[in-house]
Amino acid sequence: MSDFLQSNLEITISEFFEKYVDGKTVTFYKIEVYDNFSKETWILEKRYSEIALLHKTISKLYPNIPPMPGKTLFKIKDRDQLEKRKKQLETFLRECSNRKDIVSNETFKGFLEIDKHSPDMAYNPPTIIYENNELPLGVRDCVYFEEASILFLVCCDMNITSRVDAYITNANLRSMNDVLKHMPFKDKSKNNEINEDLKNNNSLWENKADQHISVGAVFAYKVIEDKRGNSYYFDKLWAKSFPEQTGVVNFNKNELVLQVGLDSGTIIFYKTSAESKYSAFDEIINYKPHTNRVMGLAYDDQQRYIYSCSTDKKFMVTEFNCISNISEVIQSNFGYTALIHDKKNERLFLTNEGGALSVFLTKFFPPTLATVIQTHTTNCIRGLDIEYHKQYIFTGTNKGDISVLDLGQPGKEKLIKEISYFGGNLEIRILRYNPDNHEIYSGDQKGKITVWSLKTGQSIYAWQAHKGAITQMRYDRKKKHLLSVGKDKKIIYWQIPDSWISESMKKFEEDSMREINANRAASRLQKAKNKDDDSSDDSLDGWDIRP
């Protein structure tokens, strides 16, 4: 619970009473709201059903929603039972009012009529500055080549039935093509028939020459910013389809190499050039180091090694100049879920399905395991981000656990430790850190973005960003733009406010925090004084305790 909001709203349900509504007797609760910020008091009359609807609405958006009394089969008439329900509803509203993320919600504000009675208690929501909903497939990962303003996306068909149909069709096509290759005569009519069927099934974005039905794809877009710098538009450079699901993507700007990892365990490299304006990509590597989905991928252009990890529980290193030379670095007890390559300090960070972070040193071949840090949870880590300047790692699990790990000084990896953890009931897919506001943005399986304060460990704002899982995000510190992509086939740029609350409210909270800290300090001094007094009273100095 944030200390800031403990003194912001004070909510009391003073009584319950009955009214006639549409010919029926209905119980209402008298809710008194006092705002310490505006010094205003107002009274609301609400039915149980209205409070229950509020609970249902905010439960879809926020983690760890305070409980409220359940609905009964028959109307409660006993006054003792009504009094008990009144206290439970009051507790629910009070706990909600102590949550900054909930108080900032439009539904909650409307329920308490905050804008009407305390208009200065304002929150600054993020705004959409660009939205692209023209993708034919859902997005699973993306990477941005900033120097050329190019966004690469790996996408997949998110409909499982459609994927199964495509797999069956592709298997049949491969079988038919194999038969045609070995036919002793040169009748190409059947082959022409197959090609015609493919052309009819292919979408407008696909290459008509592709001998498969698309399941995954890579898209390259030139991102063009308008002159005012507050909007974008996308120019598609090219698209490449695959007969299987694509999973992860990475880009090496030094050698202009795009790396794509597939769910089959295959890794493909594409080479581009500035001369082609990045519109032409040639396949230079295609190999299969894993037996299952590739979850992390990095290319070290100095040592010429390819690092990859997978849900097959293996961490592999491959020589770029000799793809057949594949080495298994280690096999984990759990599948790997993410990988970050710290080139400057020659380290790799890998997370797994068991809540652990492994650190490998890349100075030698193969990479050596420096340490394994088990976070406070054994849940599957999906979100991973790093702050290179202050040397922090952030992890987020599919159960909503967020951990902050202090990396310390490079070369002292055994001293890495988890220094903080918090979170809520969220299925986190991706994490991004904003060092300017000391905030973490988490994107989850249900399409919500939640803002977490590192000062309090509490969520301070949340909004429904996508209609499906958010699979990747990127934060631009200079422009304060947050890019989010998801399974709903959307690319969205958000303008993040400088502060989630108004300046006057921010000053009020800072003053409140100073008062809280002063009270805490005074309380500690008083406890220390009482302890000294007690020790003086209990001293045995001067007592002769010999028998």
C-alpha angles and dihedrals in degrees: 000000000000115000088214096068101039089090099033105083125019114196126190131173100210100181148342126232141168132253134179112247120176090342094310133106109243129185116233129189122219108225119194116199124193120186113205089196099057095021088229127142125198138169129227132189114212137171123226090249091058092052090046090052089051090052092049092049099049093040088069092058111032135056124239097012111194112255124249132197114281126244116266126222092235131033114273111240102161109102094216090055091047090050090051091050090048091057092046092051090048091052090050094051093044093052091048091050089055090060114086092200092055096043089054091055115108093222092053092044090050092049092054092036090232095157090053098048101027108025093164090064088089132164125202112226124201115259130215112243096172136010127183116190098163098098114121093212138037118264122245101172142352141190130197123220097205099187092061097027093237124149118203118198131187111207139183142192101262094197108096094201091052091048093051091050090050093049091052092046092048091049090052091048092052091049092049092047090051090052092048092050091059098042110123093221132060100238103142097176094102091048090050089050091054092049090050091052090050092051090053092049097044119099122234093261095052127093108255089216093062111118094211146057109257121250099159136018147181120225128193119201131183105224110215121191120207120243093259091055096230102100142035142206129198129230112194112227100181146328132216122196129207134198089228140042120289115215118175137015135196135174131209108207095191095061097020092236123155115207122201127187120201132205090244090064094257122137122202128189124202125195123212137173140216089233090065089047085242091289094116123064125181122199110239103164133031119166141138114231095158139052096213143028117329107231103173134028136178136165121208104205093188099054091027096231131139116215121199139166132191148185084258084082094246133124110202136187122200131189109241093212093048111033092182088066100085120162128194107222097186143335115225129209087238135042116265117245110182143006135203123188114210097197097178094056095033096239139130125208118203128181128198145198091265098064097259134130118212122198121205128187115223099195089100137039119277100025113255125229108244100178146331119223117199108207121217090272137054093210122121113277112222104157121065131170137160134211105208099188099056094023103239130148122205124200132185128191136212087253095054101262114147121194132189116205125192109222093191119190121349109254092037098078093144088069094059109123143172107254102176142010135182139139144128145241097308134126097229117202102168140015131200128182125219106201094187094062096025089238137137122215115208123193116200143197093264096054099259127136113209125193116216125195114222089202094063105014089233133122108251102179139009137177140178102254103166138017092233140025117322105229104179141009135186126195121209107204095192096053097026089231122150117203116204130181130182152171089274088078093249135133113197132182114203127197105224113211121237087239131009091223136047120270093247092051091045090055090049091053093047090051089048091050092051089052091049092050091047091052091048092050091049090049092052091050091050092050090050090050092049090049091052091049092050093049090051091052092049096046115127094204110134095016120122104215096171114120 
